[in-house]
Amino acid sequence: MEIMGSASTQAQRWGWVKVASGVAGLLLLLGGVAVQMAVAAGGATEAMKSTIEEVLTILKDKDLKQPGKAEERRRRLEQVVGDRFDYQEMSKRALGSPWNTLADKDKQEFVALFQTLLTNSYADKIEAYSGEGVKYINERTENDYAEVRTKVLNGKVDIPLDYRLLNRGGDWRVYDVVVDGVSLVNNYRGQFSKILRSSTYADLVDQLRKKSEKIKVQ
């Protein structure tokens, strides 16, 4: 089984969500020009809005749109997104129980490979963002966990888009994104589990390495 580079392959009403299937693409949708607040924003919502503002500032920077600035632009975007997304937590949840059997160096390698897979999913989609509006539904918090629920308003159909966050030392970090009821992390976990049922962890990592190397030479 080949590892996919998108969050989900759901149905026709998902056509436009190809833009949102990448991590940053999902972030950008919250930066829509027609944002509506259904409830008062809490800490997790404010954290998301702060990151989105940084992303949009980079996207609107005329200097970074100049020829020869593409690499710097991508690097800045990846830094901003990386400061909000907890790639280690996402990797741990996507891999599942095998994570607990790995040595520290193997965990670090898996996180790096998984991060490359995720960041690549938005690298070429980010320019396709067209300013869809977003309605913030609510924020649910329980101890150190929060979920920021939204709906993307694209003029034809409203798509539920939820962010799950973990509070680490007062900083809200995203560990999963749910589009129309489908979890990004669970989607990858299903792919990884299917590979591991018929093969080995080494084979899974080999697939990730090859995909990562292919991405880097593109």
Contacts in CASP RR format, 6 or more apart in sequence:
PFRMAT RR
TARGET T0000
AUTHOR 0000-0000-0000
METHOD contacts of the structure
MODEL  1
MEIMGSASTQAQRWGWVKVASGVAGLLLLLGGVAVQMAVAAGGATEAMKS
TIEEVLTILKDKDLKQPGKAEERRRRLEQVVGDRFDYQEMSKRALGSPWN
TLADKDKQEFVALFQTLLTNSYADKIEAYSGEGVKYINERTENDYAEVRT
KVLNGKVDIPLDYRLLNRGGDWRVYDVVVDGVSLVNNYRGQFSKILRSST
YADLVDQLRKKSEKIKVQ
1 191 0 8 1.000
1 194 0 8 1.000
1 195 0 8 1.000
1 198 0 8 1.000
2 207 0 8 1.000
3 117 0 8 1.000
3 188 0 8 1.000
3 191 0 8 1.000
3 192 0 8 1.000
3 195 0 8 1.000
3 207 0 8 1.000
3 208 0 8 1.000
3 211 0 8 1.000
4 191 0 8 1.000
5 21 0 8 1.000
5 117 0 8 1.000
5 120 0 8 1.000
5 121 0 8 1.000
6 18 0 8 1.000
6 21 0 8 1.000
6 22 0 8 1.000
6 121 0 8 1.000
7 20 0 8 1.000
7 21 0 8 1.000
7 22 0 8 1.000
7 26 0 8 1.000
7 121 0 8 1.000
7 177 0 8 1.000
7 179 0 8 1.000
7 182 0 8 1.000
7 184 0 8 1.000
7 187 0 8 1.000
8 14 0 8 1.000
8 17 0 8 1.000
8 21 0 8 1.000
8 179 0 8 1.000
8 180 0 8 1.000
8 182 0 8 1.000
8 184 0 8 1.000
8 187 0 8 1.000
10 17 0 8 1.000
10 180 0 8 1.000
10 182 0 8 1.000
13 157 0 8 1.000
13 159 0 8 1.000
13 180 0 8 1.000
14 179 0 8 1.000
14 180 0 8 1.000
16 154 0 8 1.000
17 159 0 8 1.000
17 179 0 8 1.000
17 180 0 8 1.000
18 125 0 8 1.000
19 25 0 8 1.000
19 29 0 8 1.000
19 125 0 8 1.000
19 128 0 8 1.000
19 129 0 8 1.000
20 26 0 8 1.000
20 28 0 8 1.000
20 29 0 8 1.000
20 152 0 8 1.000
20 159 0 8 1.000
20 161 0 8 1.000
20 179 0 8 1.000
21 121 0 8 1.000
21 122 0 8 1.000
21 125 0 8 1.000
21 179 0 8 1.000
22 118 0 8 1.000
22 121 0 8 1.000
22 122 0 8 1.000
22 125 0 8 1.000
23 81 0 8 1.000
23 85 0 8 1.000
23 118 0 8 1.000
23 119 0 8 1.000
23 121 0 8 1.000
23 122 0 8 1.000
23 177 0 8 1.000
23 184 0 8 1.000
24 55 0 8 1.000
24 77 0 8 1.000
24 78 0 8 1.000
24 81 0 8 1.000
24 119 0 8 1.000
24 122 0 8 1.000
24 126 0 8 1.000
25 122 0 8 1.000
25 125 0 8 1.000
25 126 0 8 1.000
25 129 0 8 1.000
26 122 0 8 1.000
26 161 0 8 1.000
26 163 0 8 1.000
26 177 0 8 1.000
26 179 0 8 1.000
26 184 0 8 1.000
27 48 0 8 1.000
27 51 0 8 1.000
27 52 0 8 1.000
27 55 0 8 1.000
27 81 0 8 1.000
27 84 0 8 1.000
28 52 0 8 1.000
28 55 0 8 1.000
28 56 0 8 1.000
28 59 0 8 1.000
28 126 0 8 1.000
28 129 0 8 1.000
28 131 0 8 1.000
29 129 0 8 1.000
29 132 0 8 1.000
29 133 0 8 1.000
29 134 0 8 1.000
29 152 0 8 1.000
29 161 0 8 1.000
30 48 0 8 1.000
30 49 0 8 1.000
30 52 0 8 1.000
30 134 0 8 1.000
30 150 0 8 1.000
30 161 0 8 1.000
31 52 0 8 1.000
31 55 0 8 1.000
31 56 0 8 1.000
31 131 0 8 1.000
31 133 0 8 1.000
31 134 0 8 1.000
32 131 0 8 1.000
32 132 0 8 1.000
32 133 0 8 1.000
32 134 0 8 1.000
33 131 0 8 1.000
33 133 0 8 1.000
34 133 0 8 1.000
34 134 0 8 1.000
34 153 0 8 1.000
35 133 0 8 1.000
35 134 0 8 1.000
35 135 0 8 1.000
35 136 0 8 1.000
36 133 0 8 1.000
36 134 0 8 1.000
36 135 0 8 1.000
36 136 0 8 1.000
36 153 0 8 1.000
37 135 0 8 1.000
37 136 0 8 1.000
38 135 0 8 1.000
38 136 0 8 1.000
38 137 0 8 1.000
38 138 0 8 1.000
39 136 0 8 1.000
39 137 0 8 1.000
39 138 0 8 1.000
39 139 0 8 1.000
41 49 0 8 1.000
41 136 0 8 1.000
41 139 0 8 1.000
42 139 0 8 1.000
42 141 0 8 1.000
43 139 0 8 1.000
43 146 0 8 1.000
43 172 0 8 1.000
44 139 0 8 1.000
44 141 0 8 1.000
44 146 0 8 1.000
44 147 0 8 1.000
44 148 0 8 1.000
44 163 0 8 1.000
44 165 0 8 1.000
44 167 0 8 1.000
44 172 0 8 1.000
45 136 0 8 1.000
45 139 0 8 1.000
45 148 0 8 1.000
47 84 0 8 1.000
47 165 0 8 1.000
47 171 0 8 1.000
47 172 0 8 1.000
48 84 0 8 1.000
48 148 0 8 1.000
48 163 0 8 1.000
48 165 0 8 1.000
48 172 0 8 1.000
48 174 0 8 1.000
51 80 0 8 1.000
51 81 0 8 1.000
51 83 0 8 1.000
51 84 0 8 1.000
54 80 0 8 1.000
55 77 0 8 1.000
55 80 0 8 1.000
55 81 0 8 1.000
58 64 0 8 1.000
58 73 0 8 1.000
58 76 0 8 1.000
58 77 0 8 1.000
58 80 0 8 1.000
59 77 0 8 1.000
59 126 0 8 1.000
59 129 0 8 1.000
61 73 0 8 1.000
63 69 0 8 1.000
64 72 0 8 1.000
64 73 0 8 1.000
64 76 0 8 1.000
65 73 0 8 1.000
74 123 0 8 1.000
77 126 0 8 1.000
78 119 0 8 1.000
81 119 0 8 1.000
81 122 0 8 1.000
84 172 0 8 1.000
84 173 0 8 1.000
84 174 0 8 1.000
85 118 0 8 1.000
85 173 0 8 1.000
85 174 0 8 1.000
85 175 0 8 1.000
86 166 0 8 1.000
86 168 0 8 1.000
86 173 0 8 1.000
86 174 0 8 1.000
86 175 0 8 1.000
87 111 0 8 1.000
87 114 0 8 1.000
87 115 0 8 1.000
87 118 0 8 1.000
88 107 0 8 1.000
88 111 0 8 1.000
89 166 0 8 1.000
89 173 0 8 1.000
89 175 0 8 1.000
90 114 0 8 1.000
90 118 0 8 1.000
90 174 0 8 1.000
90 175 0 8 1.000
90 176 0 8 1.000
90 184 0 8 1.000
90 185 0 8 1.000
91 99 0 8 1.000
91 107 0 8 1.000
91 110 0 8 1.000
91 111 0 8 1.000
91 114 0 8 1.000
91 115 0 8 1.000
92 99 0 8 1.000
93 175 0 8 1.000
93 176 0 8 1.000
93 185 0 8 1.000
93 189 0 8 1.000
94 114 0 8 1.000
94 185 0 8 1.000
94 188 0 8 1.000
94 189 0 8 1.000
94 192 0 8 1.000
95 110 0 8 1.000
95 189 0 8 1.000
95 192 0 8 1.000
96 189 0 8 1.000
96 192 0 8 1.000
96 193 0 8 1.000
98 196 0 8 1.000
98 201 0 8 1.000
99 107 0 8 1.000
99 110 0 8 1.000
102 110 0 8 1.000
102 201 0 8 1.000
106 205 0 8 1.000
109 205 0 8 1.000
110 205 0 8 1.000
110 208 0 8 1.000
113 205 0 8 1.000
113 208 0 8 1.000
113 209 0 8 1.000
113 211 0 8 1.000
113 212 0 8 1.000
114 188 0 8 1.000
114 208 0 8 1.000
116 211 0 8 1.000
116 212 0 8 1.000
116 215 0 8 1.000
116 216 0 8 1.000
117 208 0 8 1.000
117 211 0 8 1.000
117 212 0 8 1.000
117 215 0 8 1.000
120 215 0 8 1.000
132 152 0 8 1.000
132 153 0 8 1.000
132 154 0 8 1.000
133 152 0 8 1.000
133 153 0 8 1.000
133 154 0 8 1.000
134 150 0 8 1.000
134 151 0 8 1.000
134 152 0 8 1.000
134 153 0 8 1.000
134 161 0 8 1.000
135 150 0 8 1.000
135 151 0 8 1.000
135 153 0 8 1.000
135 158 0 8 1.000
136 148 0 8 1.000
136 149 0 8 1.000
136 150 0 8 1.000
137 149 0 8 1.000
137 150 0 8 1.000
137 151 0 8 1.000
138 149 0 8 1.000
139 146 0 8 1.000
139 147 0 8 1.000
139 148 0 8 1.000
139 149 0 8 1.000
140 146 0 8 1.000
140 147 0 8 1.000
140 149 0 8 1.000
141 147 0 8 1.000
144 166 0 8 1.000
144 167 0 8 1.000
144 168 0 8 1.000
145 164 0 8 1.000
145 165 0 8 1.000
145 166 0 8 1.000
145 167 0 8 1.000
146 164 0 8 1.000
146 165 0 8 1.000
146 166 0 8 1.000
146 167 0 8 1.000
146 172 0 8 1.000
147 162 0 8 1.000
147 163 0 8 1.000
147 164 0 8 1.000
147 165 0 8 1.000
148 162 0 8 1.000
148 163 0 8 1.000
148 165 0 8 1.000
149 160 0 8 1.000
149 162 0 8 1.000
150 160 0 8 1.000
150 161 0 8 1.000
150 162 0 8 1.000
150 163 0 8 1.000
151 158 0 8 1.000
151 159 0 8 1.000
151 160 0 8 1.000
151 161 0 8 1.000
152 158 0 8 1.000
152 159 0 8 1.000
152 161 0 8 1.000
159 179 0 8 1.000
159 180 0 8 1.000
160 178 0 8 1.000
160 179 0 8 1.000
160 180 0 8 1.000
160 181 0 8 1.000
161 177 0 8 1.000
161 178 0 8 1.000
161 179 0 8 1.000
161 180 0 8 1.000
162 177 0 8 1.000
162 178 0 8 1.000
162 181 0 8 1.000
163 174 0 8 1.000
163 176 0 8 1.000
163 177 0 8 1.000
163 178 0 8 1.000
164 174 0 8 1.000
164 175 0 8 1.000
164 176 0 8 1.000
164 177 0 8 1.000
164 178 0 8 1.000
165 172 0 8 1.000
165 173 0 8 1.000
165 174 0 8 1.000
165 175 0 8 1.000
166 172 0 8 1.000
166 173 0 8 1.000
166 175 0 8 1.000
167 173 0 8 1.000
175 185 0 8 1.000
176 183 0 8 1.000
176 184 0 8 1.000
176 185 0 8 1.000
176 186 0 8 1.000
177 183 0 8 1.000
177 184 0 8 1.000
178 184 0 8 1.000
192 204 0 8 1.000
195 203 0 8 1.000
195 204 0 8 1.000
195 207 0 8 1.000
196 204 0 8 1.000
END
